[in-house]
Amino acid sequence: MSFFNFQTDKKVKICVIGDMMLDHYINGSCDRISPEAPVQIVDVSGETYSLGGAGNVLKNLQAFGCEGSIISISGNDDISRSDRRD
């Protein structure tokens, strides 16, 4: 049963306007709490990055078969500058 009733002969076109984000997930296990503060000590086993914010919306629309485009702006910080050197 489909919740969306898209016509099969037409491609749905949607433009997403919003903030682009990069989500950073750190995976691991926690076996203890720090004795200095009430924080977890995590044994990191991996990390992943994925689109967040408006980028996630666009990714989900494309998964439904929509033709999507996005309008967003970039900040003026070290991370968003194209001339950044690592």
PyMOL Python script that loads the backbone (N, CA, C, O; Angstrom):
from pymol import cmd

cmd.read_pdbstr("""\
ATOM      1  N   MET A   1       0.850  -1.179   0.000  1.00  0.00           N
ATOM      2  CA  MET A   1       0.000   0.000   0.000  1.00  0.00           C
ATOM      3  C   MET A   1       0.895   1.241   0.000  1.00  0.00           C
ATOM      4  O   MET A   1       1.771   1.382   0.854  1.00  0.00           O
ATOM      5  N   SER A   2       0.673   2.121  -0.945  1.00  0.00           N
ATOM      6  CA  SER A   2       1.479   3.337  -1.066  1.00  0.00           C
ATOM      7  C   SER A   2       0.754   4.524  -0.443  1.00  0.00           C
ATOM      8  O   SER A   2      -0.449   4.704  -0.630  1.00  0.00           O
ATOM      9  N   PHE A   3       1.505   5.325   0.297  1.00  0.00           N
ATOM     10  CA  PHE A   3       0.930   6.529   0.882  1.00  0.00           C
ATOM     11  C   PHE A   3       0.917   7.673  -0.116  1.00  0.00           C
ATOM     12  O   PHE A   3       0.162   8.632   0.040  1.00  0.00           O
ATOM     13  N   PHE A   4       1.751   7.571  -1.143  1.00  0.00           N
ATOM     14  CA  PHE A   4       1.856   8.611  -2.155  1.00  0.00           C
ATOM     15  C   PHE A   4       1.254   8.093  -3.445  1.00  0.00           C
ATOM     16  O   PHE A   4       1.470   6.944  -3.831  1.00  0.00           O
ATOM     17  N   ASN A   5       0.505   8.945  -4.100  1.00  0.00           N
ATOM     18  CA  ASN A   5      -0.170   8.539  -5.316  1.00  0.00           C
ATOM     19  C   ASN A   5       0.395   9.327  -6.500  1.00  0.00           C
ATOM     20  O   ASN A   5      -0.325  10.110  -7.120  1.00  0.00           O
ATOM     21  N   PHE A   6       1.692   9.125  -6.822  1.00  0.00           N
ATOM     22  CA  PHE A   6       2.322   9.808  -7.934  1.00  0.00           C
ATOM     23  C   PHE A   6       1.888   9.164  -9.241  1.00  0.00           C
ATOM     24  O   PHE A   6       1.764   7.942  -9.332  1.00  0.00           O
ATOM     25  N   GLN A   7       1.658   9.989 -10.246  1.00  0.00           N
ATOM     26  CA  GLN A   7       1.349   9.462 -11.567  1.00  0.00           C
ATOM     27  C   GLN A   7       2.607   8.848 -12.149  1.00  0.00           C
ATOM     28  O   GLN A   7       3.683   9.440 -12.072  1.00  0.00           O
ATOM     29  N   THR A   8       2.477   7.667 -12.729  1.00  0.00           N
ATOM     30  CA  THR A   8       3.663   6.982 -13.236  1.00  0.00           C
ATOM     31  C   THR A   8       4.180   7.578 -14.530  1.00  0.00           C
ATOM     32  O   THR A   8       5.351   7.393 -14.860  1.00  0.00           O
ATOM     33  N   ASP A   9       3.344   8.286 -15.274  1.00  0.00           N
ATOM     34  CA  ASP A   9       3.794   8.856 -16.540  1.00  0.00           C
ATOM     35  C   ASP A   9       4.395  10.253 -16.377  1.00  0.00           C
ATOM     36  O   ASP A   9       4.910  10.812 -17.346  1.00  0.00           O
ATOM     37  N   LYS A  10       4.340  10.824 -15.184  1.00  0.00           N
ATOM     38  CA  LYS A  10       4.907  12.152 -14.936  1.00  0.00           C
ATOM     39  C   LYS A  10       5.916  12.067 -13.808  1.00  0.00           C
ATOM     40  O   LYS A  10       5.709  11.359 -12.822  1.00  0.00           O
ATOM     41  N   LYS A  11       7.014  12.802 -13.965  1.00  0.00           N
ATOM     42  CA  LYS A  11       8.036  12.882 -12.926  1.00  0.00           C
ATOM     43  C   LYS A  11       7.719  14.087 -12.040  1.00  0.00           C
ATOM     44  O   LYS A  11       7.587  15.202 -12.544  1.00  0.00           O
ATOM     45  N   VAL A  12       7.596  13.882 -10.744  1.00  0.00           N
ATOM     46  CA  VAL A  12       7.323  14.965  -9.808  1.00  0.00           C
ATOM     47  C   VAL A  12       8.604  15.765  -9.626  1.00  0.00           C
ATOM     48  O   VAL A  12       9.660  15.196  -9.348  1.00  0.00           O
ATOM     49  N   LYS A  13       8.514  17.092  -9.781  1.00  0.00           N
ATOM     50  CA  LYS A  13       9.666  17.974  -9.621  1.00  0.00           C
ATOM     51  C   LYS A  13       9.434  18.868  -8.413  1.00  0.00           C
ATOM     52  O   LYS A  13       8.426  19.569  -8.328  1.00  0.00           O
ATOM     53  N   ILE A  14      10.373  18.833  -7.488  1.00  0.00           N
ATOM     54  CA  ILE A  14      10.255  19.598  -6.255  1.00  0.00           C
ATOM     55  C   ILE A  14      11.561  20.328  -6.001  1.00  0.00           C
ATOM     56  O   ILE A  14      12.639  19.759  -6.172  1.00  0.00           O
ATOM     57  N   CYS A  15      11.466  21.597  -5.590  1.00  0.00           N
ATOM     58  CA  CYS A  15      12.635  22.381  -5.210  1.00  0.00           C
ATOM     59  C   CYS A  15      12.603  22.577  -3.698  1.00  0.00           C
ATOM     60  O   CYS A  15      11.615  23.067  -3.151  1.00  0.00           O
ATOM     61  N   VAL A  16      13.677  22.197  -3.031  1.00  0.00           N
ATOM     62  CA  VAL A  16      13.797  22.329  -1.583  1.00  0.00           C
ATOM     63  C   VAL A  16      14.625  23.582  -1.293  1.00  0.00           C
ATOM     64  O   VAL A  16      15.704  23.764  -1.858  1.00  0.00           O
ATOM     65  N   ILE A  17      14.121  24.430  -0.422  1.00  0.00           N
ATOM     66  CA  ILE A  17      14.839  25.640  -0.018  1.00  0.00           C
ATOM     67  C   ILE A  17      15.092  25.542   1.485  1.00  0.00           C
ATOM     68  O   ILE A  17      14.155  25.396   2.270  1.00  0.00           O
ATOM     69  N   GLY A  18      16.372  25.622   1.883  1.00  0.00           N
ATOM     70  CA  GLY A  18      16.653  25.531   3.312  1.00  0.00           C
ATOM     71  C   GLY A  18      18.122  25.379   3.613  1.00  0.00           C
ATOM     72  O   GLY A  18      18.971  25.486   2.728  1.00  0.00           O
ATOM     73  N   ASP A  19      18.411  25.128   4.870  1.00  0.00           N
ATOM     74  CA  ASP A  19      19.780  25.001   5.359  1.00  0.00           C
ATOM     75  C   ASP A  19      20.326  23.611   5.052  1.00  0.00           C
ATOM     76  O   ASP A  19      19.698  22.601   5.367  1.00  0.00           O
ATOM     77  N   MET A  20      21.507  23.574   4.432  1.00  0.00           N
ATOM     78  CA  MET A  20      22.212  22.315   4.215  1.00  0.00           C
ATOM     79  C   MET A  20      23.069  22.056   5.444  1.00  0.00           C
ATOM     80  O   MET A  20      23.693  22.974   5.975  1.00  0.00           O
ATOM     81  N   MET A  21      23.099  20.829   5.888  1.00  0.00           N
ATOM     82  CA  MET A  21      23.895  20.451   7.047  1.00  0.00           C
ATOM     83  C   MET A  21      24.609  19.144   6.751  1.00  0.00           C
ATOM     84  O   MET A  21      24.196  18.376   5.883  1.00  0.00           O
ATOM     85  N   LEU A  22      25.667  18.908   7.472  1.00  0.00           N
ATOM     86  CA  LEU A  22      26.370  17.638   7.395  1.00  0.00           C
ATOM     87  C   LEU A  22      26.279  16.995   8.768  1.00  0.00           C
ATOM     88  O   LEU A  22      26.855  17.492   9.736  1.00  0.00           O
ATOM     89  N   ASP A  23      25.550  15.885   8.847  1.00  0.00           N
ATOM     90  CA  ASP A  23      25.412  15.170  10.112  1.00  0.00           C
ATOM     91  C   ASP A  23      26.612  14.256  10.310  1.00  0.00           C
ATOM     92  O   ASP A  23      27.030  13.570   9.378  1.00  0.00           O
ATOM     93  N   HIS A  24      27.161  14.242  11.501  1.00  0.00           N
ATOM     94  CA  HIS A  24      28.323  13.436  11.843  1.00  0.00           C
ATOM     95  C   HIS A  24      27.912  12.474  12.952  1.00  0.00           C
ATOM     96  O   HIS A  24      27.554  12.895  14.052  1.00  0.00           O
ATOM     97  N   TYR A  25      27.966  11.177  12.652  1.00  0.00           N
ATOM     98  CA  TYR A  25      27.597  10.156  13.626  1.00  0.00           C
ATOM     99  C   TYR A  25      28.849   9.412  14.067  1.00  0.00           C
ATOM    100  O   TYR A  25      29.643   8.977  13.232  1.00  0.00           O
ATOM    101  N   ILE A  26      29.027   9.264  15.372  1.00  0.00           N
ATOM    102  CA  ILE A  26      30.137   8.514  15.933  1.00  0.00           C
ATOM    103  C   ILE A  26      29.550   7.246  16.552  1.00  0.00           C
ATOM    104  O   ILE A  26      28.691   7.314  17.431  1.00  0.00           O
ATOM    105  N   ASN A  27      30.020   6.098  16.087  1.00  0.00           N
ATOM    106  CA  ASN A  27      29.518   4.809  16.557  1.00  0.00           C
ATOM    107  C   ASN A  27      30.509   4.198  17.530  1.00  0.00           C
ATOM    108  O   ASN A  27      31.722   4.319  17.358  1.00  0.00           O
ATOM    109  N   GLY A  28      29.985   3.545  18.550  1.00  0.00           N
ATOM    110  CA  GLY A  28      30.849   2.888  19.513  1.00  0.00           C
ATOM    111  C   GLY A  28      30.050   2.284  20.642  1.00  0.00           C
ATOM    112  O   GLY A  28      28.819   2.269  20.634  1.00  0.00           O
ATOM    113  N   SER A  29      30.781   1.791  21.603  1.00  0.00           N
ATOM    114  CA  SER A  29      30.131   1.191  22.764  1.00  0.00           C
ATOM    115  C   SER A  29      30.599   1.901  24.034  1.00  0.00           C
ATOM    116  O   SER A  29      31.690   2.469  24.092  1.00  0.00           O
ATOM    117  N   CYS A  30      29.749   1.847  25.032  1.00  0.00           N
ATOM    118  CA  CYS A  30      30.053   2.506  26.310  1.00  0.00           C
ATOM    119  C   CYS A  30      29.931   1.461  27.420  1.00  0.00           C
ATOM    120  O   CYS A  30      28.883   0.844  27.611  1.00  0.00           O
ATOM    121  N   ASP A  31      31.037   1.284  28.144  1.00  0.00           N
ATOM    122  CA  ASP A  31      31.030   0.316  29.240  1.00  0.00           C
ATOM    123  C   ASP A  31      31.142   0.967  30.613  1.00  0.00           C
ATOM    124  O   ASP A  31      30.949   0.311  31.637  1.00  0.00           O
ATOM    125  N   ARG A  32      31.462   2.282  30.630  1.00  0.00           N
ATOM    126  CA  ARG A  32      31.637   2.919  31.933  1.00  0.00           C
ATOM    127  C   ARG A  32      31.390   4.416  31.854  1.00  0.00           C
ATOM    128  O   ARG A  32      31.310   5.000  30.773  1.00  0.00           O
ATOM    129  N   ILE A  33      31.272   5.018  33.028  1.00  0.00           N
ATOM    130  CA  ILE A  33      31.079   6.455  33.190  1.00  0.00           C
ATOM    131  C   ILE A  33      32.381   7.037  33.746  1.00  0.00           C
ATOM    132  O   ILE A  33      33.043   6.409  34.572  1.00  0.00           O
ATOM    133  N   SER A  34      32.741   8.222  33.297  1.00  0.00           N
ATOM    134  CA  SER A  34      33.957   8.882  33.763  1.00  0.00           C
ATOM    135  C   SER A  34      33.865   9.175  35.262  1.00  0.00           C
ATOM    136  O   SER A  34      32.817   9.606  35.744  1.00  0.00           O
ATOM    137  N   PRO A  35      34.958   8.944  36.005  1.00  0.00           N
ATOM    138  CA  PRO A  35      34.931   9.262  37.437  1.00  0.00           C
ATOM    139  C   PRO A  35      35.005  10.767  37.718  1.00  0.00           C
ATOM    140  O   PRO A  35      34.645  11.210  38.809  1.00  0.00           O
ATOM    141  N   GLU A  36      35.469  11.555  36.738  1.00  0.00           N
ATOM    142  CA  GLU A  36      35.598  13.001  36.943  1.00  0.00           C
ATOM    143  C   GLU A  36      34.310  13.771  36.684  1.00  0.00           C
ATOM    144  O   GLU A  36      34.083  14.831  37.268  1.00  0.00           O
ATOM    145  N   ALA A  37      33.480  13.238  35.814  1.00  0.00           N
ATOM    146  CA  ALA A  37      32.239  13.931  35.438  1.00  0.00           C
ATOM    147  C   ALA A  37      31.213  12.891  35.005  1.00  0.00           C
ATOM    148  O   ALA A  37      31.589  11.782  34.626  1.00  0.00           O
ATOM    149  N   PRO A  38      29.931  13.227  35.052  1.00  0.00           N
ATOM    150  CA  PRO A  38      28.899  12.259  34.642  1.00  0.00           C
ATOM    151  C   PRO A  38      28.770  12.178  33.106  1.00  0.00           C
ATOM    152  O   PRO A  38      27.734  12.524  32.537  1.00  0.00           O
ATOM    153  N   VAL A  39      29.838  11.717  32.464  1.00  0.00           N
ATOM    154  CA  VAL A  39      29.832  11.548  31.002  1.00  0.00           C
ATOM    155  C   VAL A  39      30.257  10.128  30.666  1.00  0.00           C
ATOM    156  O   VAL A  39      31.001   9.494  31.415  1.00  0.00           O
ATOM    157  N   GLN A  40      29.781   9.644  29.546  1.00  0.00           N
ATOM    158  CA  GLN A  40      30.099   8.291  29.111  1.00  0.00           C
ATOM    159  C   GLN A  40      31.478   8.246  28.458  1.00  0.00           C
ATOM    160  O   GLN A  40      31.870   9.180  27.759  1.00  0.00           O
ATOM    161  N   ILE A  41      32.205   7.166  28.687  1.00  0.00           N
ATOM    162  CA  ILE A  41      33.463   6.901  27.997  1.00  0.00           C
ATOM    163  C   ILE A  41      33.124   5.975  26.836  1.00  0.00           C
ATOM    164  O   ILE A  41      32.678   4.847  27.046  1.00  0.00           O
ATOM    165  N   VAL A  42      33.337   6.457  25.599  1.00  0.00           N
ATOM    166  CA  VAL A  42      32.933   5.708  24.410  1.00  0.00           C
ATOM    167  C   VAL A  42      34.154   5.141  23.717  1.00  0.00           C
ATOM    168  O   VAL A  42      35.121   5.855  23.450  1.00  0.00           O
ATOM    169  N   ASP A  43      34.100   3.855  23.430  1.00  0.00           N
ATOM    170  CA  ASP A  43      35.119   3.197  22.619  1.00  0.00           C
ATOM    171  C   ASP A  43      34.649   3.304  21.165  1.00  0.00           C
ATOM    172  O   ASP A  43      33.788   2.538  20.733  1.00  0.00           O
ATOM    173  N   VAL A  44      35.210   4.250  20.418  1.00  0.00           N
ATOM    174  CA  VAL A  44      34.750   4.569  19.062  1.00  0.00           C
ATOM    175  C   VAL A  44      35.139   3.450  18.103  1.00  0.00           C
ATOM    176  O   VAL A  44      36.303   3.056  18.032  1.00  0.00           O
ATOM    177  N   SER A  45      34.151   2.943  17.365  1.00  0.00           N
ATOM    178  CA  SER A  45      34.403   1.887  16.384  1.00  0.00           C
ATOM    179  C   SER A  45      34.250   2.385  14.952  1.00  0.00           C
ATOM    180  O   SER A  45      34.619   1.678  14.014  1.00  0.00           O
ATOM    181  N   GLY A  46      33.722   3.566  14.772  1.00  0.00           N
ATOM    182  CA  GLY A  46      33.570   4.107  13.424  1.00  0.00           C
ATOM    183  C   GLY A  46      32.794   5.408  13.439  1.00  0.00           C
ATOM    184  O   GLY A  46      32.224   5.802  14.456  1.00  0.00           O
ATOM    185  N   GLU A  47      32.785   6.064  12.295  1.00  0.00           N
ATOM    186  CA  GLU A  47      32.011   7.300  12.163  1.00  0.00           C
ATOM    187  C   GLU A  47      31.517   7.425  10.728  1.00  0.00           C
ATOM    188  O   GLU A  47      32.150   6.944   9.788  1.00  0.00           O
ATOM    189  N   THR A  48      30.383   8.076  10.588  1.00  0.00           N
ATOM    190  CA  THR A  48      29.796   8.275   9.266  1.00  0.00           C
ATOM    191  C   THR A  48      29.310   9.719   9.147  1.00  0.00           C
ATOM    192  O   THR A  48      29.036  10.392  10.141  1.00  0.00           O
ATOM    193  N   TYR A  49      29.215  10.161   7.919  1.00  0.00           N
ATOM    194  CA  TYR A  49      28.682  11.481   7.596  1.00  0.00           C
ATOM    195  C   TYR A  49      27.512  11.294   6.641  1.00  0.00           C
ATOM    196  O   TYR A  49      27.550  10.428   5.767  1.00  0.00           O
ATOM    197  N   SER A  50      26.485  12.096   6.804  1.00  0.00           N
ATOM    198  CA  SER A  50      25.359  12.055   5.869  1.00  0.00           C
ATOM    199  C   SER A  50      24.721  13.438   5.779  1.00  0.00           C
ATOM    200  O   SER A  50      24.942  14.300   6.630  1.00  0.00           O
ATOM    201  N   LEU A  51      23.927  13.627   4.729  1.00  0.00           N
ATOM    202  CA  LEU A  51      23.248  14.902   4.544  1.00  0.00           C
ATOM    203  C   LEU A  51      22.223  15.127   5.646  1.00  0.00           C
ATOM    204  O   LEU A  51      21.505  14.208   6.039  1.00  0.00           O
ATOM    205  N   GLY A  52      22.163  16.351   6.136  1.00  0.00           N
ATOM    206  CA  GLY A  52      21.183  16.721   7.146  1.00  0.00           C
ATOM    207  C   GLY A  52      20.423  17.951   6.700  1.00  0.00           C
ATOM    208  O   GLY A  52      20.754  18.547   5.675  1.00  0.00           O
ATOM    209  N   GLY A  53      19.420  18.334   7.448  1.00  0.00           N
ATOM    210  CA  GLY A  53      18.629  19.516   7.113  1.00  0.00           C
ATOM    211  C   GLY A  53      17.928  19.363   5.776  1.00  0.00           C
ATOM    212  O   GLY A  53      17.331  18.324   5.493  1.00  0.00           O
ATOM    213  N   ALA A  54      18.001  20.406   4.952  1.00  0.00           N
ATOM    214  CA  ALA A  54      17.344  20.388   3.645  1.00  0.00           C
ATOM    215  C   ALA A  54      17.946  19.320   2.733  1.00  0.00           C
ATOM    216  O   ALA A  54      17.255  18.785   1.866  1.00  0.00           O
ATOM    217  N   GLY A  55      19.227  19.006   2.922  1.00  0.00           N
ATOM    218  CA  GLY A  55      19.857  17.954   2.128  1.00  0.00           C
ATOM    219  C   GLY A  55      19.228  16.599   2.387  1.00  0.00           C
ATOM    220  O   GLY A  55      19.086  15.797   1.464  1.00  0.00           O
ATOM    221  N   ASN A  56      18.849  16.331   3.630  1.00  0.00           N
ATOM    222  CA  ASN A  56      18.174  15.083   3.967  1.00  0.00           C
ATOM    223  C   ASN A  56      16.786  15.021   3.337  1.00  0.00           C
ATOM    224  O   ASN A  56      16.355  13.966   2.871  1.00  0.00           O
ATOM    225  N   VAL A  57      16.091  16.151   3.325  1.00  0.00           N
ATOM    226  CA  VAL A  57      14.773  16.208   2.685  1.00  0.00           C
ATOM    227  C   VAL A  57      14.900  15.872   1.201  1.00  0.00           C
ATOM    228  O   VAL A  57      14.115  15.087   0.670  1.00  0.00           O
ATOM    229  N   LEU A  58      15.890  16.466   0.533  1.00  0.00           N
ATOM    230  CA  LEU A  58      16.111  16.197  -0.885  1.00  0.00           C
ATOM    231  C   LEU A  58      16.453  14.733  -1.122  1.00  0.00           C
ATOM    232  O   LEU A  58      15.951  14.128  -2.069  1.00  0.00           O
ATOM    233  N   LYS A  59      17.298  14.159  -0.277  1.00  0.00           N
ATOM    234  CA  LYS A  59      17.674  12.747  -0.404  1.00  0.00           C
ATOM    235  C   LYS A  59      16.440  11.845  -0.281  1.00  0.00           C
ATOM    236  O   LYS A  59      16.301  10.880  -1.032  1.00  0.00           O
ATOM    237  N   ASN A  60      15.547  12.160   0.664  1.00  0.00           N
ATOM    238  CA  ASN A  60      14.332  11.362   0.846  1.00  0.00           C
ATOM    239  C   ASN A  60      13.373  11.515  -0.322  1.00  0.00           C
ATOM    240  O   ASN A  60      12.745  10.540  -0.733  1.00  0.00           O
ATOM    241  N   LEU A  61      13.246  12.732  -0.870  1.00  0.00           N
ATOM    242  CA  LEU A  61      12.382  12.932  -2.037  1.00  0.00           C
ATOM    243  C   LEU A  61      12.888  12.130  -3.232  1.00  0.00           C
ATOM    244  O   LEU A  61      12.098  11.539  -3.967  1.00  0.00           O
ATOM    245  N   GLN A  62      14.208  12.111  -3.425  1.00  0.00           N
ATOM    246  CA  GLN A  62      14.770  11.351  -4.536  1.00  0.00           C
ATOM    247  C   GLN A  62      14.557   9.857  -4.343  1.00  0.00           C
ATOM    248  O   GLN A  62      14.403   9.126  -5.321  1.00  0.00           O
ATOM    249  N   ALA A  63      14.546   9.390  -3.090  1.00  0.00           N
ATOM    250  CA  ALA A  63      14.263   7.980  -2.818  1.00  0.00           C
ATOM    251  C   ALA A  63      12.836   7.612  -3.212  1.00  0.00           C
ATOM    252  O   ALA A  63      12.564   6.459  -3.545  1.00  0.00           O
ATOM    253  N   PHE A  64      11.920   8.585  -3.176  1.00  0.00           N
ATOM    254  CA  PHE A  64      10.539   8.362  -3.611  1.00  0.00           C
ATOM    255  C   PHE A  64      10.379   8.482  -5.125  1.00  0.00           C
ATOM    256  O   PHE A  64       9.284   8.266  -5.645  1.00  0.00           O
ATOM    257  N   GLY A  65      11.445   8.822  -5.836  1.00  0.00           N
ATOM    258  CA  GLY A  65      11.375   8.923  -7.283  1.00  0.00           C
ATOM    259  C   GLY A  65      11.113  10.329  -7.798  1.00  0.00           C
ATOM    260  O   GLY A  65      10.866  10.510  -8.990  1.00  0.00           O
ATOM    261  N   CYS A  66      11.161  11.324  -6.925  1.00  0.00           N
ATOM    262  CA  CYS A  66      10.962  12.706  -7.349  1.00  0.00           C
ATOM    263  C   CYS A  66      12.239  13.244  -7.989  1.00  0.00           C
ATOM    264  O   CYS A  66      13.342  12.798  -7.674  1.00  0.00           O
ATOM    265  N   GLU A  67      12.075  14.195  -8.879  1.00  0.00           N
ATOM    266  CA  GLU A  67      13.221  14.916  -9.422  1.00  0.00           C
ATOM    267  C   GLU A  67      13.387  16.169  -8.573  1.00  0.00           C
ATOM    268  O   GLU A  67      12.524  17.047  -8.583  1.00  0.00           O
ATOM    269  N   GLY A  68      14.494  16.257  -7.839  1.00  0.00           N
ATOM    270  CA  GLY A  68      14.648  17.342  -6.888  1.00  0.00           C
ATOM    271  C   GLY A  68      15.810  18.258  -7.199  1.00  0.00           C
ATOM    272  O   GLY A  68      16.794  17.863  -7.825  1.00  0.00           O
ATOM    273  N   SER A  69      15.675  19.479  -6.751  1.00  0.00           N
ATOM    274  CA  SER A  69      16.763  20.449  -6.798  1.00  0.00           C
ATOM    275  C   SER A  69      16.749  21.184  -5.463  1.00  0.00           C
ATOM    276  O   SER A  69      15.781  21.109  -4.705  1.00  0.00           O
ATOM    277  N   ILE A  70      17.844  21.897  -5.188  1.00  0.00           N
ATOM    278  CA  ILE A  70      17.946  22.540  -3.880  1.00  0.00           C
ATOM    279  C   ILE A  70      18.495  23.950  -4.022  1.00  0.00           C
ATOM    280  O   ILE A  70      19.340  24.218  -4.876  1.00  0.00           O
ATOM    281  N   ILE A  71      18.004  24.847  -3.175  1.00  0.00           N
ATOM    282  CA  ILE A  71      18.505  26.213  -3.082  1.00  0.00           C
ATOM    283  C   ILE A  71      18.937  26.419  -1.634  1.00  0.00           C
ATOM    284  O   ILE A  71      18.146  26.249  -0.705  1.00  0.00           O
ATOM    285  N   SER A  72      20.202  26.787  -1.459  1.00  0.00           N
ATOM    286  CA  SER A  72      20.741  27.012  -0.127  1.00  0.00           C
ATOM    287  C   SER A  72      21.878  28.010  -0.225  1.00  0.00           C
ATOM    288  O   SER A  72      22.363  28.298  -1.319  1.00  0.00           O
ATOM    289  N   ILE A  73      22.299  28.534   0.900  1.00  0.00           N
ATOM    290  CA  ILE A  73      23.448  29.431   0.909  1.00  0.00           C
ATOM    291  C   ILE A  73      24.513  28.841   1.810  1.00  0.00           C
ATOM    292  O   ILE A  73      24.238  27.970   2.635  1.00  0.00           O
ATOM    293  N   SER A  74      25.723  29.324   1.642  1.00  0.00           N
ATOM    294  CA  SER A  74      26.848  28.833   2.422  1.00  0.00           C
ATOM    295  C   SER A  74      27.334  29.937   3.351  1.00  0.00           C
ATOM    296  O   SER A  74      27.281  31.116   3.003  1.00  0.00           O
ATOM    297  N   GLY A  75      27.802  29.558   4.518  1.00  0.00           N
ATOM    298  CA  GLY A  75      28.301  30.524   5.480  1.00  0.00           C
ATOM    299  C   GLY A  75      29.683  31.032   5.114  1.00  0.00           C
ATOM    300  O   GLY A  75      30.287  30.583   4.140  1.00  0.00           O
ATOM    301  N   ASN A  76      30.171  31.961   5.898  1.00  0.00           N
ATOM    302  CA  ASN A  76      31.485  32.549   5.670  1.00  0.00           C
ATOM    303  C   ASN A  76      32.416  32.121   6.814  1.00  0.00           C
ATOM    304  O   ASN A  76      32.945  32.952   7.553  1.00  0.00           O
ATOM    305  N   ASP A  77      32.598  30.807   6.935  1.00  0.00           N
ATOM    306  CA  ASP A  77      33.479  30.294   7.978  1.00  0.00           C
ATOM    307  C   ASP A  77      34.546  29.394   7.344  1.00  0.00           C
ATOM    308  O   ASP A  77      34.531  29.156   6.137  1.00  0.00           O
ATOM    309  N   ASP A  78      35.453  28.906   8.157  1.00  0.00           N
ATOM    310  CA  ASP A  78      36.558  28.102   7.649  1.00  0.00           C
ATOM    311  C   ASP A  78      36.085  26.834   6.930  1.00  0.00           C
ATOM    312  O   ASP A  78      36.667  26.438   5.920  1.00  0.00           O
ATOM    313  N   ILE A  79      35.046  26.209   7.443  1.00  0.00           N
ATOM    314  CA  ILE A  79      34.574  24.953   6.874  1.00  0.00           C
ATOM    315  C   ILE A  79      33.968  25.163   5.487  1.00  0.00           C
ATOM    316  O   ILE A  79      34.155  24.320   4.610  1.00  0.00           O
ATOM    317  N   SER A  80      33.255  26.254   5.269  1.00  0.00           N
ATOM    318  CA  SER A  80      32.534  26.441   4.011  1.00  0.00           C
ATOM    319  C   SER A  80      33.332  27.122   2.926  1.00  0.00           C
ATOM    320  O   SER A  80      32.870  27.180   1.786  1.00  0.00           O
ATOM    321  N   ARG A  81      34.509  27.640   3.225  1.00  0.00           N
ATOM    322  CA  ARG A  81      35.324  28.292   2.182  1.00  0.00           C
ATOM    323  C   ARG A  81      35.891  27.260   1.233  1.00  0.00           C
ATOM    324  O   ARG A  81      36.390  26.220   1.662  1.00  0.00           O
ATOM    325  N   SER A  82      35.816  27.545  -0.059  1.00  0.00           N
ATOM    326  CA  SER A  82      36.315  26.599  -1.064  1.00  0.00           C
ATOM    327  C   SER A  82      37.826  26.572  -1.129  1.00  0.00           C
ATOM    328  O   SER A  82      38.397  25.603  -1.628  1.00  0.00           O
ATOM    329  N   ASP A  83      38.503  27.619  -0.634  1.00  0.00           N
ATOM    330  CA  ASP A  83      39.963  27.671  -0.699  1.00  0.00           C
ATOM    331  C   ASP A  83      40.608  27.097   0.562  1.00  0.00           C
ATOM    332  O   ASP A  83      41.806  27.277   0.783  1.00  0.00           O
ATOM    333  N   ARG A  84      39.821  26.409   1.390  1.00  0.00           N
ATOM    334  CA  ARG A  84      40.323  25.852   2.649  1.00  0.00           C
ATOM    335  C   ARG A  84      41.340  24.748   2.374  1.00  0.00           C
ATOM    336  O   ARG A  84      41.120  23.900   1.509  1.00  0.00           O
ATOM    337  N   ARG A  85      42.425  24.755   3.092  1.00  0.00           N
ATOM    338  CA  ARG A  85      43.462  23.731   2.964  1.00  0.00           C
ATOM    339  C   ARG A  85      43.559  22.952   4.273  1.00  0.00           C
ATOM    340  O   ARG A  85      43.631  23.536   5.355  1.00  0.00           O
ATOM    341  N   ASP A  86      43.561  21.655   4.158  1.00  0.00           N
ATOM    342  CA  ASP A  86      43.682  20.802   5.367  1.00  0.00           C
ATOM    343  C   ASP A  86      45.109  20.586   5.744  1.00  0.00           C
ATOM    344  O   ASP A  86      45.391  19.900   6.726  1.00  0.00           O
TER     345      ASP A  86
END
""", "prot")
cmd.dss("prot")
cmd.show_as("cartoon", "prot")
cmd.util.cbc("prot")
cmd.orient("prot")
